[in-house]
Every structure is written in structure tokens, then in C-alpha cells.
Amino acid sequence: MAGQMVLKTQQWLNSTYGNKTGFGSVKETGNTGWGTINALIRALQIELGITATANNFGSGTQSRFKSR
């Protein structure tokens, strides 16, 4: 089931972070799932100054998040 707000989030992620190193893209389907969750994690990592992004909230992300 597709959701309008999920689709808007996916579109926002791609337009905001699509040109940033380490982001890539997320499929704009409106469907919830790991693709969207992983894109949100990568966007957070970019905001935290992490250039080698990953699809997980590991110790490096946790450390930077806590210090922020």
C-alpha cells in the first residue's frame, strides 16, 4: 500500500541528498520499507559529516550523533 507522505519523503530525500556523495537514491514508490529507512540513515550520516555512508546506524554514526 502506497502512502502519499512516504512518497513525499522519498521525493524530498532524492531532491535534498541525491547529489551528495554517499547518498545514492531511494525509489519513489510511496511504499514503506528498508529502502526508505536506509535512505533516512544515509541522510542523517551526511548531516553528521560522515562521507563513507552505510545502511546501518553503527558505532561511528552513534558516536557522532551523541556528540552533536
PQR file with spaces between the fields and no chain letter, atoms N, CA, C, O and H, PARSE charges and radii, in Angstrom:
ATOM       1  N    MET     1       0.841   -1.185    0.000 -0.4000 1.5000
ATOM       2  CA   MET     1       0.000    0.000    0.000 -0.0000 2.0000
ATOM       3  C    MET     1       0.885    1.248    0.000  0.5500 1.7000
ATOM       4  O    MET     1       1.761    1.399    0.852 -0.5500 1.4000
ATOM       5  N    ALA     2       0.653    2.106   -0.931 -0.4000 1.5000
ATOM       6  CA   ALA     2       1.446    3.325   -1.052 -0.0000 2.0000
ATOM       7  C    ALA     2       0.825    4.441   -0.211  0.5500 1.7000
ATOM       8  O    ALA     2      -0.394    4.564   -0.097 -0.5500 1.4000
ATOM       9  H    ALA     2      -0.058    1.983   -1.622  0.4000 1.0000
ATOM      10  N    GLY     3       1.712    5.244    0.369 -0.4000 1.5000
ATOM      11  CA   GLY     3       1.263    6.371    1.161 -0.0000 2.0000
ATOM      12  C    GLY     3       1.798    7.671    0.587  0.5500 1.7000
ATOM      13  O    GLY     3       2.957    7.755    0.181 -0.5500 1.4000
ATOM      14  H    GLY     3       2.703    5.144    0.277  0.4000 1.0000
ATOM      15  N    GLN     4       0.945    8.678    0.558 -0.4000 1.5000
ATOM      16  CA   GLN     4       1.331    9.966   -0.018 -0.0000 2.0000
ATOM      17  C    GLN     4       2.485   10.599    0.756  0.5500 1.7000
ATOM      18  O    GLN     4       3.385   11.178    0.147 -0.5500 1.4000
ATOM      19  H    GLN     4       0.003    8.610    0.888  0.4000 1.0000
ATOM      20  N    MET     5       2.477   10.502    2.082 -0.4000 1.5000
ATOM      21  CA   MET     5       3.545   11.118    2.877 -0.0000 2.0000
ATOM      22  C    MET     5       4.869   10.373    2.699  0.5500 1.7000
ATOM      23  O    MET     5       5.937   10.984    2.717 -0.5500 1.4000
ATOM      24  H    MET     5       1.747   10.032    2.577  0.4000 1.0000
ATOM      25  N    VAL     6       4.795    9.060    2.528 -0.4000 1.5000
ATOM      26  CA   VAL     6       6.016    8.288    2.268 -0.0000 2.0000
ATOM      27  C    VAL     6       6.594    8.716    0.923  0.5500 1.7000
ATOM      28  O    VAL     6       7.802    8.920    0.802 -0.5500 1.4000
ATOM      29  H    VAL     6       3.928    8.564    2.513  0.4000 1.0000
ATOM      30  N    LEU     7       5.752    8.852   -0.072 -0.4000 1.5000
ATOM      31  CA   LEU     7       6.199    9.300   -1.391 -0.0000 2.0000
ATOM      32  C    LEU     7       6.830   10.689   -1.297  0.5500 1.7000
ATOM      33  O    LEU     7       7.889   10.925   -1.877 -0.5500 1.4000
ATOM      34  H    LEU     7       4.770    8.687    0.025  0.4000 1.0000
ATOM      35  N    LYS     8       6.198   11.601   -0.581 -0.4000 1.5000
ATOM      36  CA   LYS     8       6.754   12.950   -0.417 -0.0000 2.0000
ATOM      37  C    LYS     8       8.110   12.902    0.282  0.5500 1.7000
ATOM      38  O    LYS     8       9.012   13.667   -0.060 -0.5500 1.4000
ATOM      39  H    LYS     8       5.337   11.410   -0.110  0.4000 1.0000
ATOM      40  N    THR     9       8.257   12.011    1.253 -0.4000 1.5000
ATOM      41  CA   THR     9       9.540   11.847    1.946 -0.0000 2.0000
ATOM      42  C    THR     9      10.600   11.333    0.985  0.5500 1.7000
ATOM      43  O    THR     9      11.719   11.846    0.965 -0.5500 1.4000
ATOM      44  H    THR     9       7.524   11.389    1.530  0.4000 1.0000
ATOM      45  N    GLN    10      10.264   10.336    0.197 -0.4000 1.5000
ATOM      46  CA   GLN    10      11.203    9.790   -0.783 -0.0000 2.0000
ATOM      47  C    GLN    10      11.625   10.857   -1.785  0.5500 1.7000
ATOM      48  O    GLN    10      12.804   10.964   -2.121 -0.5500 1.4000
ATOM      49  H    GLN    10       9.355    9.920    0.213  0.4000 1.0000
ATOM      50  N    GLN    11      10.675   11.639   -2.258 -0.4000 1.5000
ATOM      51  CA   GLN    11      10.986   12.708   -3.204 -0.0000 2.0000
ATOM      52  C    GLN    11      11.889   13.757   -2.557  0.5500 1.7000
ATOM      53  O    GLN    11      12.844   14.228   -3.175 -0.5500 1.4000
ATOM      54  H    GLN    11       9.717   11.552   -1.985  0.4000 1.0000
ATOM      55  N    TRP    12      11.585   14.117   -1.313 -0.4000 1.5000
ATOM      56  CA   TRP    12      12.396   15.097   -0.592 -0.0000 2.0000
ATOM      57  C    TRP    12      13.820   14.578   -0.393  0.5500 1.7000
ATOM      58  O    TRP    12      14.785   15.315   -0.594 -0.5500 1.4000
ATOM      59  H    TRP    12      10.810   13.734   -0.810  0.4000 1.0000
ATOM      60  N    LEU    13      13.949   13.321   -0.001 -0.4000 1.5000
ATOM      61  CA   LEU    13      15.279   12.734    0.180 -0.0000 2.0000
ATOM      62  C    LEU    13      16.085   12.826   -1.113  0.5500 1.7000
ATOM      63  O    LEU    13      17.240   13.250   -1.094 -0.5500 1.4000
ATOM      64  H    LEU    13      13.164   12.723    0.162  0.4000 1.0000
ATOM      65  N    ASN    14      15.490   12.436   -2.222 -0.4000 1.5000
ATOM      66  CA   ASN    14      16.207   12.468   -3.502 -0.0000 2.0000
ATOM      67  C    ASN    14      16.563   13.890   -3.927  0.5500 1.7000
ATOM      68  O    ASN    14      17.655   14.129   -4.442 -0.5500 1.4000
ATOM      69  H    ASN    14      14.551   12.092   -2.238  0.4000 1.0000
ATOM      70  N    SER    15      15.648   14.834   -3.715 -0.4000 1.5000
ATOM      71  CA   SER    15      15.947   16.202   -4.143 -0.0000 2.0000
ATOM      72  C    SER    15      16.935   16.887   -3.207  0.5500 1.7000
ATOM      73  O    SER    15      17.693   17.753   -3.642 -0.5500 1.4000
ATOM      74  H    SER    15      14.760   14.640   -3.297  0.4000 1.0000
ATOM      75  N    THR    16      16.939   16.517   -1.935 -0.4000 1.5000
ATOM      76  CA   THR    16      17.833   17.151   -0.959 -0.0000 2.0000
ATOM      77  C    THR    16      19.210   16.501   -0.929  0.5500 1.7000
ATOM      78  O    THR    16      20.219   17.198   -0.822 -0.5500 1.4000
ATOM      79  H    THR    16      16.323   15.813   -1.582  0.4000 1.0000
ATOM      80  N    TYR    17      19.264   15.184   -1.020 -0.4000 1.5000
ATOM      81  CA   TYR    17      20.518   14.456   -0.835 -0.0000 2.0000
ATOM      82  C    TYR    17      21.001   13.724   -2.079  0.5500 1.7000
ATOM      83  O    TYR    17      22.103   13.175   -2.068 -0.5500 1.4000
ATOM      84  H    TYR    17      18.444   14.617   -1.107  0.4000 1.0000
ATOM      85  N    GLY    18      20.220   13.699   -3.142 -0.4000 1.5000
ATOM      86  CA   GLY    18      20.564   12.939   -4.339 -0.0000 2.0000
ATOM      87  C    GLY    18      21.892   13.318   -4.966  0.5500 1.7000
ATOM      88  O    GLY    18      22.527   12.489   -5.619 -0.5500 1.4000
ATOM      89  H    GLY    18      19.325   14.145   -3.151  0.4000 1.0000
ATOM      90  N    ASN    19      22.321   14.559   -4.777 -0.4000 1.5000
ATOM      91  CA   ASN    19      23.594   14.997   -5.354 -0.0000 2.0000
ATOM      92  C    ASN    19      24.738   14.966   -4.337  0.5500 1.7000
ATOM      93  O    ASN    19      25.843   15.422   -4.631 -0.5500 1.4000
ATOM      94  H    ASN    19      21.806   15.232   -4.246  0.4000 1.0000
ATOM      95  N    LYS    20      24.475   14.435   -3.156 -0.4000 1.5000
ATOM      96  CA   LYS    20      25.503   14.359   -2.112 -0.0000 2.0000
ATOM      97  C    LYS    20      26.236   13.025   -2.197  0.5500 1.7000
ATOM      98  O    LYS    20      25.631   11.975   -2.413 -0.5500 1.4000
ATOM      99  H    LYS    20      23.578   14.065   -2.918  0.4000 1.0000
ATOM     100  N    THR    21      27.558   13.095   -2.020 -0.4000 1.5000
ATOM     101  CA   THR    21      28.372   11.878   -2.029 -0.0000 2.0000
ATOM     102  C    THR    21      27.906   10.938   -0.932  0.5500 1.7000
ATOM     103  O    THR    21      27.756   11.339    0.222 -0.5500 1.4000
ATOM     104  H    THR    21      28.049   13.948   -1.844  0.4000 1.0000
ATOM     105  N    GLY    22      27.682    9.696   -1.297 -0.4000 1.5000
ATOM     106  CA   GLY    22      27.317    8.674   -0.320 -0.0000 2.0000
ATOM     107  C    GLY    22      25.830    8.441   -0.178  0.5500 1.7000
ATOM     108  O    GLY    22      25.418    7.519    0.526 -0.5500 1.4000
ATOM     109  H    GLY    22      27.805    9.370   -2.234  0.4000 1.0000
ATOM     110  N    PHE    23      25.008    9.257   -0.832 -0.4000 1.5000
ATOM     111  CA   PHE    23      23.559    9.048   -0.675 -0.0000 2.0000
ATOM     112  C    PHE    23      22.999    8.070   -1.689  0.5500 1.7000
ATOM     113  O    PHE    23      22.332    7.109   -1.307 -0.5500 1.4000
ATOM     114  H    PHE    23      25.342   10.006   -1.404  0.4000 1.0000
ATOM     115  N    GLY    24      23.250    8.288   -2.966 -0.4000 1.5000
ATOM     116  CA   GLY    24      22.636    7.451   -3.994 -0.0000 2.0000
ATOM     117  C    GLY    24      21.233    7.937   -4.259  0.5500 1.7000
ATOM     118  O    GLY    24      21.039    9.096   -4.623 -0.5500 1.4000
ATOM     119  H    GLY    24      23.792    9.069   -3.276  0.4000 1.0000
ATOM     120  N    SER    25      20.248    7.070   -4.084 -0.4000 1.5000
ATOM     121  CA   SER    25      18.858    7.463   -4.274 -0.0000 2.0000
ATOM     122  C    SER    25      17.956    6.461   -3.575  0.5500 1.7000
ATOM     123  O    SER    25      18.394    5.400   -3.130 -0.5500 1.4000
ATOM     124  H    SER    25      20.406    6.128   -3.789  0.4000 1.0000
ATOM     125  N    VAL    26      16.683    6.828   -3.492 -0.4000 1.5000
ATOM     126  CA   VAL    26      15.667    5.919   -2.981 -0.0000 2.0000
ATOM     127  C    VAL    26      14.561    5.869   -4.037  0.5500 1.7000
ATOM     128  O    VAL    26      14.224    6.894   -4.628 -0.5500 1.4000
ATOM     129  H    VAL    26      16.327    7.689   -3.853  0.4000 1.0000
ATOM     130  N    LYS    27      14.002    4.693   -4.273 -0.4000 1.5000
ATOM     131  CA   LYS    27      12.923    4.565   -5.255 -0.0000 2.0000
ATOM     132  C    LYS    27      11.701    5.331   -4.753  0.5500 1.7000
ATOM     133  O    LYS    27      11.317    5.212   -3.590 -0.5500 1.4000
ATOM     134  H    LYS    27      14.276    3.860   -3.792  0.4000 1.0000
ATOM     135  N    GLU    28      11.107    6.103   -5.628 -0.4000 1.5000
ATOM     136  CA   GLU    28       9.934    6.904   -5.289 -0.0000 2.0000
ATOM     137  C    GLU    28       8.668    6.117   -5.613  0.5500 1.7000
ATOM     138  O    GLU    28       8.044    6.307   -6.656 -0.5500 1.4000
ATOM     139  H    GLU    28      11.420    6.199   -6.573  0.4000 1.0000
ATOM     140  N    THR    29       8.309    5.229   -4.689 -0.4000 1.5000
ATOM     141  CA   THR    29       7.158    4.347   -4.877 -0.0000 2.0000
ATOM     142  C    THR    29       5.998    4.677   -3.945  0.5500 1.7000
ATOM     143  O    THR    29       4.855    4.306   -4.209 -0.5500 1.4000
ATOM     144  H    THR    29       8.817    5.074   -3.841  0.4000 1.0000
ATOM     145  N    GLY    30       6.300    5.375   -2.854 -0.4000 1.5000
ATOM     146  CA   GLY    30       5.284    5.621   -1.839 -0.0000 2.0000
ATOM     147  C    GLY    30       5.134    4.462   -0.872  0.5500 1.7000
ATOM     148  O    GLY    30       4.336    4.526    0.063 -0.5500 1.4000
ATOM     149  H    GLY    30       7.229    5.677   -2.640  0.4000 1.0000
ATOM     150  N    ASN    31       5.900    3.404   -1.093 -0.4000 1.5000
ATOM     151  CA   ASN    31       5.836    2.235   -0.221 -0.0000 2.0000
ATOM     152  C    ASN    31       6.866    2.342    0.901  0.5500 1.7000
ATOM     153  O    ASN    31       8.006    2.749    0.678 -0.5500 1.4000
ATOM     154  H    ASN    31       6.548    3.352   -1.853  0.4000 1.0000
ATOM     155  N    THR    32       6.453    1.977    2.094 -0.4000 1.5000
ATOM     156  CA   THR    32       7.393    1.922    3.198 -0.0000 2.0000
ATOM     157  C    THR    32       8.296    0.714    3.024  0.5500 1.7000
ATOM     158  O    THR    32       7.959   -0.219    2.295 -0.5500 1.4000
ATOM     159  H    THR    32       5.527    1.646    2.275  0.4000 1.0000
ATOM     160  N    GLY    33       9.432    0.729    3.686 -0.4000 1.5000
ATOM     161  CA   GLY    33      10.329   -0.415    3.612 -0.0000 2.0000
ATOM     162  C    GLY    33      11.757   -0.011    3.885  0.5500 1.7000
ATOM     163  O    GLY    33      12.055    1.142    4.196 -0.5500 1.4000
ATOM     164  H    GLY    33       9.706    1.487    4.278  0.4000 1.0000
ATOM     165  N    TRP    34      12.639   -0.999    3.761 -0.4000 1.5000
ATOM     166  CA   TRP    34      14.050   -0.794    4.086 -0.0000 2.0000
ATOM     167  C    TRP    34      14.736    0.225    3.190  0.5500 1.7000
ATOM     168  O    TRP    34      15.657    0.910    3.635 -0.5500 1.4000
ATOM     169  H    TRP    34      12.397   -1.936    3.508  0.4000 1.0000
ATOM     170  N    GLY    35      14.312    0.340    1.952 -0.4000 1.5000
ATOM     171  CA   GLY    35      14.924    1.325    1.064 -0.0000 2.0000
ATOM     172  C    GLY    35      14.784    2.739    1.611  0.5500 1.7000
ATOM     173  O    GLY    35      15.735    3.521    1.586 -0.5500 1.4000
ATOM     174  H    GLY    35      13.563   -0.216    1.591  0.4000 1.0000
ATOM     175  N    THR    36      13.604    3.059    2.099 -0.4000 1.5000
ATOM     176  CA   THR    36      13.357    4.385    2.663 -0.0000 2.0000
ATOM     177  C    THR    36      14.070    4.554    3.994  0.5500 1.7000
ATOM     178  O    THR    36      14.648    5.607    4.262 -0.5500 1.4000
ATOM     179  H    THR    36      12.831    2.424    2.120  0.4000 1.0000
ATOM     180  N    ILE    37      14.032    3.530    4.822 -0.4000 1.5000
ATOM     181  CA   ILE    37      14.711    3.591    6.116 -0.0000 2.0000
ATOM     182  C    ILE    37      16.212    3.783    5.913  0.5500 1.7000
ATOM     183  O    ILE    37      16.828    4.616    6.578 -0.5500 1.4000
ATOM     184  H    ILE    37      13.562    2.675    4.605  0.4000 1.0000
ATOM     185  N    ASN    38      16.792    3.025    5.008 -0.4000 1.5000
ATOM     186  CA   ASN    38      18.228    3.146    4.729 -0.0000 2.0000
ATOM     187  C    ASN    38      18.577    4.523    4.173  0.5500 1.7000
ATOM     188  O    ASN    38      19.623    5.080    4.506 -0.5500 1.4000
ATOM     189  H    ASN    38      16.291    2.349    4.467  0.4000 1.0000
ATOM     190  N    ALA    39      17.714    5.071    3.336 -0.4000 1.5000
ATOM     191  CA   ALA    39      17.954    6.409    2.795 -0.0000 2.0000
ATOM     192  C    ALA    39      17.938    7.447    3.910  0.5500 1.7000
ATOM     193  O    ALA    39      18.745    8.377    3.902 -0.5500 1.4000
ATOM     194  H    ALA    39      16.864    4.618    3.065  0.4000 1.0000
ATOM     195  N    LEU    40      17.029    7.296    4.863 -0.4000 1.5000
ATOM     196  CA   LEU    40      16.981    8.216    6.006 -0.0000 2.0000
ATOM     197  C    LEU    40      18.253    8.117    6.844  0.5500 1.7000
ATOM     198  O    LEU    40      18.766    9.129    7.322 -0.5500 1.4000
ATOM     199  H    LEU    40      16.374    6.541    4.869  0.4000 1.0000
ATOM     200  N    ILE    41      18.758    6.903    7.022 -0.4000 1.5000
ATOM     201  CA   ILE    41      20.002    6.713    7.780 -0.0000 2.0000
ATOM     202  C    ILE    41      21.167    7.380    7.044  0.5500 1.7000
ATOM     203  O    ILE    41      21.969    8.077    7.665 -0.5500 1.4000
ATOM     204  H    ILE    41      18.341    6.080    6.634  0.4000 1.0000
ATOM     205  N    ARG    42      21.266    7.172    5.723 -0.4000 1.5000
ATOM     206  CA   ARG    42      22.346    7.791    4.949 -0.0000 2.0000
ATOM     207  C    ARG    42      22.248    9.314    4.984  0.5500 1.7000
ATOM     208  O    ARG    42      23.270    9.996    5.062 -0.5500 1.4000
ATOM     209  H    ARG    42      20.614    6.606    5.219  0.4000 1.0000
ATOM     210  N    ALA    43      21.035    9.849    4.929 -0.4000 1.5000
ATOM     211  CA   ALA    43      20.850   11.304    5.001 -0.0000 2.0000
ATOM     212  C    ALA    43      21.329   11.832    6.352  0.5500 1.7000
ATOM     213  O    ALA    43      21.985   12.871    6.414 -0.5500 1.4000
ATOM     214  H    ALA    43      20.206    9.295    4.865  0.4000 1.0000
ATOM     215  N    LEU    44      21.009   11.130    7.420 -0.4000 1.5000
ATOM     216  CA   LEU    44      21.480   11.525    8.750 -0.0000 2.0000
ATOM     217  C    LEU    44      22.997   11.500    8.803  0.5500 1.7000
ATOM     218  O    LEU    44      23.610   12.424    9.339 -0.5500 1.4000
ATOM     219  H    LEU    44      20.476   10.285    7.370  0.4000 1.0000
ATOM     220  N    GLN    45      23.604   10.475    8.266 -0.4000 1.5000
ATOM     221  CA   GLN    45      25.061   10.375    8.269 -0.0000 2.0000
ATOM     222  C    GLN    45      25.682   11.550    7.514  0.5500 1.7000
ATOM     223  O    GLN    45      26.692   12.103    7.950 -0.5500 1.4000
ATOM     224  H    GLN    45      23.106    9.725    7.831  0.4000 1.0000
ATOM     225  N    ILE    46      25.094   11.926    6.405 -0.4000 1.5000
ATOM     226  CA   ILE    46      25.599   13.072    5.650 -0.0000 2.0000
ATOM     227  C    ILE    46      25.496   14.329    6.501  0.5500 1.7000
ATOM     228  O    ILE    46      26.428   15.132    6.529 -0.5500 1.4000
ATOM     229  H    ILE    46      24.273   11.477    6.051  0.4000 1.0000
ATOM     230  N    GLU    47      24.384   14.511    7.192 -0.4000 1.5000
ATOM     231  CA   GLU    47      24.212   15.670    8.068 -0.0000 2.0000
ATOM     232  C    GLU    47      25.242   15.679    9.201  0.5500 1.7000
ATOM     233  O    GLU    47      25.639   16.741    9.679 -0.5500 1.4000
ATOM     234  H    GLU    47      23.626   13.859    7.170  0.4000 1.0000
ATOM     235  N    LEU    48      25.664   14.504    9.618 -0.4000 1.5000
ATOM     236  CA   LEU    48      26.654   14.384   10.688 -0.0000 2.0000
ATOM     237  C    LEU    48      28.086   14.493   10.170  0.5500 1.7000
ATOM     238  O    LEU    48      29.029   14.421   10.958 -0.5500 1.4000
ATOM     239  H    LEU    48      25.341   13.641    9.229  0.4000 1.0000
ATOM     240  N    GLY    49      28.267   14.664    8.862 -0.4000 1.5000
ATOM     241  CA   GLY    49      29.594   14.811    8.288 -0.0000 2.0000
ATOM     242  C    GLY    49      30.277   13.506    7.937  0.5500 1.7000
ATOM     243  O    GLY    49      31.484   13.484    7.694 -0.5500 1.4000
ATOM     244  H    GLY    49      27.501   14.722    8.222  0.4000 1.0000
ATOM     245  N    ILE    50      29.533   12.432    7.909 -0.4000 1.5000
ATOM     246  CA   ILE    50      30.090   11.129    7.547 -0.0000 2.0000
ATOM     247  C    ILE    50      30.029   10.997    6.031  0.5500 1.7000
ATOM     248  O    ILE    50      28.956   11.098    5.436 -0.5500 1.4000
ATOM     249  H    ILE    50      28.553   12.450    8.106  0.4000 1.0000
ATOM     250  N    THR    51      31.185   10.771    5.408 -0.4000 1.5000
ATOM     251  CA   THR    51      31.217   10.667    3.952 -0.0000 2.0000
ATOM     252  C    THR    51      31.145    9.225    3.466  0.5500 1.7000
ATOM     253  O    THR    51      30.671    8.966    2.360 -0.5500 1.4000
ATOM     254  H    THR    51      32.056   10.689    5.891  0.4000 1.0000
ATOM     255  N    ALA    52      31.607    8.295    4.278 -0.4000 1.5000
ATOM     256  CA   ALA    52      31.510    6.875    3.933 -0.0000 2.0000
ATOM     257  C    ALA    52      30.227    6.336    4.569  0.5500 1.7000
ATOM     258  O    ALA    52      30.266    5.678    5.609 -0.5500 1.4000
ATOM     259  H    ALA    52      31.991    8.506    5.177  0.4000 1.0000
ATOM     260  N    THR    53      29.085    6.625    3.925 -0.4000 1.5000
ATOM     261  CA   THR    53      27.797    6.254    4.488 -0.0000 2.0000
ATOM     262  C    THR    53      27.546    4.756    4.364  0.5500 1.7000
ATOM     263  O    THR    53      28.162    4.068    3.550 -0.5500 1.4000
ATOM     264  H    THR    53      29.053    7.159    3.080  0.4000 1.0000
ATOM     265  N    ALA    54      26.629    4.275    5.189 -0.4000 1.5000
ATOM     266  CA   ALA    54      26.244    2.863    5.172 -0.0000 2.0000
ATOM     267  C    ALA    54      24.775    2.770    5.535  0.5500 1.7000
ATOM     268  O    ALA    54      24.202    3.709    6.089 -0.5500 1.4000
ATOM     269  H    ALA    54      26.129    4.834    5.850  0.4000 1.0000
ATOM     270  N    ASN    55      24.176    1.655    5.226 -0.4000 1.5000
ATOM     271  CA   ASN    55      22.760    1.449    5.518 -0.0000 2.0000
ATOM     272  C    ASN    55      22.538    0.918    6.923  0.5500 1.7000
ATOM     273  O    ASN    55      21.667    0.076    7.145 -0.5500 1.4000
ATOM     274  H    ASN    55      24.641    0.892    4.776  0.4000 1.0000
ATOM     275  N    ASN    56      23.314    1.404    7.861 -0.4000 1.5000
ATOM     276  CA   ASN    56      23.084    0.999    9.245 -0.0000 2.0000
ATOM     277  C    ASN    56      23.520    2.108   10.188  0.5500 1.7000
ATOM     278  O    ASN    56      24.284    2.999    9.816 -0.5500 1.4000
ATOM     279  H    ASN    56      24.021    2.088    7.681  0.4000 1.0000
ATOM     280  N    PHE    57      23.031    2.038   11.388 -0.4000 1.5000
ATOM     281  CA   PHE    57      23.325    3.018   12.420 -0.0000 2.0000
ATOM     282  C    PHE    57      24.382    2.394   13.323  0.5500 1.7000
ATOM     283  O    PHE    57      24.085    1.914   14.417 -0.5500 1.4000
ATOM     284  H    PHE    57      22.411    1.314   11.690  0.4000 1.0000
ATOM     285  N    GLY    58      25.632    2.411   12.835 -0.4000 1.5000
ATOM     286  CA   GLY    58      26.734    1.754   13.540 -0.0000 2.0000
ATOM     287  C    GLY    58      27.359    2.645   14.593  0.5500 1.7000
ATOM     288  O    GLY    58      26.828    3.703   14.930 -0.5500 1.4000
ATOM     289  H    GLY    58      25.873    2.801   11.946  0.4000 1.0000
ATOM     290  N    SER    59      28.487    2.204   15.103 -0.4000 1.5000
ATOM     291  CA   SER    59      29.150    2.908   16.203 -0.0000 2.0000
ATOM     292  C    SER    59      29.638    4.300   15.791  0.5500 1.7000
ATOM     293  O    SER    59      29.597    5.227   16.600 -0.5500 1.4000
ATOM     294  H    SER    59      28.918    1.344   14.829  0.4000 1.0000
ATOM     295  N    GLY    60      30.096    4.457   14.557 -0.4000 1.5000
ATOM     296  CA   GLY    60      30.538    5.768   14.092 -0.0000 2.0000
ATOM     297  C    GLY    60      29.387    6.764   14.035  0.5500 1.7000
ATOM     298  O    GLY    60      29.527    7.912   14.457 -0.5500 1.4000
ATOM     299  H    GLY    60      30.130    3.703   13.900  0.4000 1.0000
ATOM     300  N    THR    61      28.257    6.320   13.513 -0.4000 1.5000
ATOM     301  CA   THR    61      27.074    7.177   13.451 -0.0000 2.0000
ATOM     302  C    THR    61      26.585    7.497   14.860  0.5500 1.7000
ATOM     303  O    THR    61      26.236    8.638   15.162 -0.5500 1.4000
ATOM     304  H    THR    61      28.144    5.388   13.170  0.4000 1.0000
ATOM     305  N    GLN    62      26.563    6.496   15.701 -0.4000 1.5000
ATOM     306  CA   GLN    62      26.107    6.687   17.081 -0.0000 2.0000
ATOM     307  C    GLN    62      26.984    7.690   17.817  0.5500 1.7000
ATOM     308  O    GLN    62      26.477    8.556   18.529 -0.5500 1.4000
ATOM     309  H    GLN    62      26.846    5.569   15.455  0.4000 1.0000
ATOM     310  N    SER    63      28.289    7.578   17.650 -0.4000 1.5000
ATOM     311  CA   SER    63      29.230    8.478   18.307 -0.0000 2.0000
ATOM     312  C    SER    63      29.017    9.917   17.839  0.5500 1.7000
ATOM     313  O    SER    63      28.939   10.837   18.653 -0.5500 1.4000
ATOM     314  H    SER    63      28.702    6.874   17.071  0.4000 1.0000
ATOM     315  N    ARG    64      28.924   10.100   16.537 -0.4000 1.5000
ATOM     316  CA   ARG    64      28.725   11.459   16.001 -0.0000 2.0000
ATOM     317  C    ARG    64      27.368   12.031   16.424  0.5500 1.7000
ATOM     318  O    ARG    64      27.249   13.225   16.699 -0.5500 1.4000
ATOM     319  H    ARG    64      28.987    9.352   15.875  0.4000 1.0000
ATOM     320  N    PHE    65      26.364   11.182   16.473 -0.4000 1.5000
ATOM     321  CA   PHE    65      25.045   11.621   16.877 -0.0000 2.0000
ATOM     322  C    PHE    65      25.037   12.087   18.327  0.5500 1.7000
ATOM     323  O    PHE    65      24.483   13.138   18.652 -0.5500 1.4000
ATOM     324  H    PHE    65      26.461   10.213   16.249  0.4000 1.0000
ATOM     325  N    LYS    66      25.652   11.300   19.180 -0.4000 1.5000
ATOM     326  CA   LYS    66      25.704   11.645   20.608 -0.0000 2.0000
ATOM     327  C    LYS    66      26.481   12.918   20.850  0.5500 1.7000
ATOM     328  O    LYS    66      26.091   13.724   21.695 -0.5500 1.4000
ATOM     329  H    LYS    66      26.102   10.447   18.916  0.4000 1.0000
ATOM     330  N    SER    67      27.586   13.123   20.122 -0.4000 1.5000
ATOM     331  CA   SER    67      28.399   14.306   20.332 -0.0000 2.0000
ATOM     332  C    SER    67      27.743   15.556   19.773  0.5500 1.7000
ATOM     333  O    SER    67      28.094   16.667   20.170 -0.5500 1.4000
ATOM     334  H    SER    67      27.903   12.468   19.436  0.4000 1.0000
ATOM     335  N    ARG    68      26.818   15.398   18.880 -0.4000 1.5000
ATOM     336  CA   ARG    68      26.118   16.514   18.264 -0.0000 2.0000
ATOM     337  C    ARG    68      25.114   17.073   19.237  0.5500 1.7000
ATOM     338  O    ARG    68      24.408   18.029   18.915 -0.5500 1.4000
ATOM     339  H    ARG    68      26.532   14.495   18.558  0.4000 1.0000
